[in-house]
Each structure stands twice: as structure tokens, then as C-alpha cells.
Amino acid sequence: MFYTSTRDNSIKLTASEAVLKGLSDDGGLFVPSEIPQLTKSLREISEMSYQETAYTVMKDFLFDYTEDELRNCIERAYDSKFDTEEIAPLVEAEGTYYLELFHGKTIAFKDMALSILPHLLTTAARKNKSDKEIVILTATSGDTGKAALAGFAGVPGTRIIVFYPKGGVSKVQELQMITQKESNTKVIGVKGNFDDCQSKVKELFGDAELKEKMAEAGFQFSSANSINIGRLVPQIAYYVYAYGKLLKEDRIKDGEKINICVPTGNFGNILAAFYAKNMGLPVNKLICASNDNKVLFDFFKDGVYDKNREFILTDSPSMDILISSNLERLIYLSTGCDAAKNKKLMESLKTKGIYDIKDSFAKVKDQFVGEFADWNDCSGKIKSLYEETGYVIDTHTAVAAASYDKYVKATGDYTKTVIASTASPFKFARSVMKAIDPAYEKEDDFKLIDVLSKTANVEIPNAINEIRTSPVVHDTVCEIADMKKLVMENIGIE
Ligand SMILES: *Cc1c(COP(=O)(O)O)cnc(C)c1O
């Protein structure tokens, strides 16, 4: 087994090399040469702790990490930073299972991978005898930024620079980031949308001149974005864990297929579910749920990916994305792992904003269903779920839940379903409360957090209490064109 690039099949790397590099020099993403199969039975998995499951799932993907190294990374990641020993609890409501992925430090699912990535990266650096300081460069639609900052803050041998679209993230998301204290962190607002930030960051990764200057000064880039396989692989674990939980609690029979519904933006989380399925987890359909930026919904209809459309700011900002980077890994598979063909498609995306895989679409189509939900669907779902069960979900999870309802209505498929619950409602309190009662729209975010706590009968998470009093330490705002300059300034090269 090895890792190759989706744009150049001559590349052959170990897992730790791929984690360390993040993105291939040709602009492609690293993919495993094969998808390992689960080495434990579902019954055995159902008796495992989260940490044990994570080890079982990750070990064959991260094949050159020793058992000690990997177990050590897992132990340091999934500890008391999480507010529950289960790490990812499964909550039943209206016969559907919500897999709560928001019990980490920054109360969004990005913590699941970003708690472990710094450890995987620093271990990879040690294994590959790299003496360079790792510079993490990240574009965020809101949640990645804070989760990455929290993961890397104070980690020796690393520094992190986060770019976010100024005005394109929630107030809580912005405050979480700009109050980050540690001196190896830098947060910068950009006048542009998430796709602008992400495209520029990708460009900087591929900037040969910049890379050379950095190397001379003793630095190397790596990526904390979901394009890094060090983020993708840990995300596979919770789907396997969820299945084990359902089995242990007798909710399903051994081997029974489940559906998995994921609120999707960059296609990272659902791709992890796809890997879980292809490792042998019994999964029927992967339901890919989009918000109004429904480029993926359209893609799964006919195999045409077309980003030429208006970018819509929604109440699920972490999914406001028109270029779903991780989809490239699926496209690559659909071409029969033909890197040259995939490269052409991605070039077409870059120059024309469109590509089509109609001729090879059949290879991937059967495993996925696209759905989407607008604000009307989502707010209706948040409100009805709350009124029927008392359970309050966030706006991203609501995209999945409302999409799932539409799917069931359209297909009559009552297969037991796990919905990825990707953020705590406290992170998006204003939107959540206005769904329950539009009168709340005008209230202050922090006041609504108190109201939400009473409404949902859930304690306010630490992550929220912290930002109420923390001073703002990052106030830089820049144009897209200045991002490179600011990176160079931050690491002290001109
Ligand atoms: C990032 C994020 C998503 C989208 O996940 P992808 O892996 O980018 O598809 C959904 N919900 C929340 C809350 C997120 O932070």
C-alpha cells in the first residue's frame, strides 16, 4: 500500500509522508492505493471504546506509523478535551440516530480530526527526520479555523495561519478565532468568500518560489484542511463506531445495512463515510445533503459539476462552498484511477468552472444520493423536532435532517439512518432560535445563548463561556491579493 496523487500516478508516498505534505506538488490530493478492509468483526467492534475503534480503523491507512505511535496520537487526541467519555454519542430522535460529533473543544465536528492531526503531523515529521518548522496554512468557512487553532496552539515545532472570509462566518465563529491567544497562531480576515480564500491558499501551497524561500529559512507548509489525509482518516472512525453502538444496543442486526446522511460542504465528512462503507461497513445509501449552494445535489443527478452560479450566504455557513475539494478523490476513483484524466477534469473546473463525468458516473452514482434543504425546510425541521421531542439541532445538522425527510418521502426507504450532527446548536444560537420563533431574530447572540440553554435544557458549553470574556487579539483584515505578503511577513521572510 502507498499514497499517490489524484493528478500524477508516478507519485508514491508512505502515509506519514502524505500527512506531512498535505497536498501534492501537482495540486492533486493524496489517495490510498487501496482501501483497507476492517480487520475486526462488527460484533468485536461493538464492544470497543471510541479510542479502540479509532485504532482499528486507522492503523491500515496509516500503515507506516508504529502501533505505539498511533495509539499515542489517539490517546492524546480523544481525552478529557471532549466533554463526554463516549467522544461521539448517538442520540435517537423520531426513530433516526443523530451522531453528535460536537463534543470537542470547539463544539463542531472538525474537532474529531483536528484534535489528532497535530499529533499525526509532528509524529510524521519525527519519522521523516524533518527538522523544519511546520507552517499550517488554512482557509476556513468558520469551523475548521477554530478547531485547527485549538489543535495546534502551543504545539512545539508548528505555527498556524488561518484565513477566513470577513463577514462570511457567524459572530461566535469569528470571536472563537480572533480571541486565540498562543503566539504560534495568526488569524486574518479576508475580503472575499470562502472559495476565494481556499483557492488562494491552494495557490500558495503550489508556489515554488515561496516554498524555496521558506525552506531556506527552515520552514515547510502543511495543510490542516480536509484535503489532508490526516484529517480524512480519523473521520472514518466515528461511522464505524456508530455502527458498533447501534449493534450493541440491539437497534440493528449484525450485518444490517444502514443509511448515513451527512450535511456536506467540502465533501470531506461524507467521503470518510464512503471509505467506511468501502472498508466493509454495511451501508446502503450515503445521503449527501446540501444547503442552497446545491452544486453537489445537481452533480449527483447527472454527473455534471457546475460551479457557475451565485454564491449564497446561508444560515449553515460552514457549508457555503461551491468547490468541494474532496470530491476530487471520488472523481479520481470514477475515472478508474486515471490521474491524467482526472487532471484534465480539474483543469476544466479551474478554467471553465465546470466538468462532467457522464461516461464514468455509473461507477460512483449508486452509492450516493444527493438532496438539499433551503432555510424554509431547515427552520421547519428545527422547530418540529424541538416541539415533538425537545431535541434541538444546529442549522447544519438541520440541512441533513430536512434533506433526509425529503429523501424518505421521495423513496419510501425506511432503512435505519445515522445523521451526522456536525455542530452544537450553541454555535449558531441566533439562527437556531429564530427557527423556533422568528421574534428572536433581533436579539443579541449572547442573550440567545442563554435562551437556548433554557429552551433545550442543555448547559452552555465551555467553548462559549470562554469567548464571552476573552480579549480580541487578531484584528488583521486583508485583500485576497495580499495573502501571500502576510504569510511571508508572519514567518519573517521578505
Ligand atoms: C465543515 C462543516 C460541514 C461540512 O463538512 P465537509 O467535510 O466540508 O463536507 C458541515 N457542518 C459543519 C458544522 C461544519 O463545520
The ligand as an SDF file (V2000), in Angstrom:
LIG
                    3D

 15 15  0  0  0  0  0  0  0  0999 V2000
  -17.2510   21.7650    7.8920 C   0  0  0  0  0  0  0  0  0  0  0  0
  -18.6520   21.5550    8.2970 C   0  0  0  0  0  0  0  0  0  0  0  0
  -19.5630   20.8740    7.4810 C   0  0  0  0  0  0  0  0  0  0  0  0
  -19.1720   20.3440    6.1100 C   0  0  0  0  0  0  0  0  0  0  0  0
  -18.2820   19.2780    6.1810 O   0  0  0  0  0  0  0  0  0  0  0  0
  -17.4060   18.8840    4.8970 P   0  0  0  0  0  0  0  0  0  0  0  0
  -16.4790   17.8540    5.3640 O   0  0  0  0  0  0  0  0  0  0  0  0
  -16.7320   20.1510    4.4720 O   0  0  0  0  0  0  0  0  0  0  0  0
  -18.3740   18.4070    3.8660 O   0  0  0  0  0  0  0  0  0  0  0  0
  -20.8490   20.6660    7.9630 C   0  0  0  0  0  0  0  0  0  0  0  0
  -21.2330   21.1540    9.1510 N   0  0  0  0  0  0  0  0  0  0  0  0
  -20.4050   21.8240    9.9730 C   0  0  0  0  0  0  0  0  0  0  0  0
  -20.8970   22.3470   11.2600 C   0  0  0  0  0  0  0  0  0  0  0  0
  -19.0810   22.0420    9.5670 C   0  0  0  0  0  0  0  0  0  0  0  0
  -18.2580   22.7170   10.3830 O   0  0  0  0  0  0  0  0  0  0  0  0
  1  2  1  0
  2  3  1  0
  2 14  2  0
  3  4  1  0
  3 10  2  0
  4  5  1  0
  5  6  1  0
  6  7  2  0
  6  8  1  0
  6  9  1  0
 10 11  1  0
 11 12  2  0
 12 13  1  0
 12 14  1  0
 14 15  1  0
M  END
$$$$
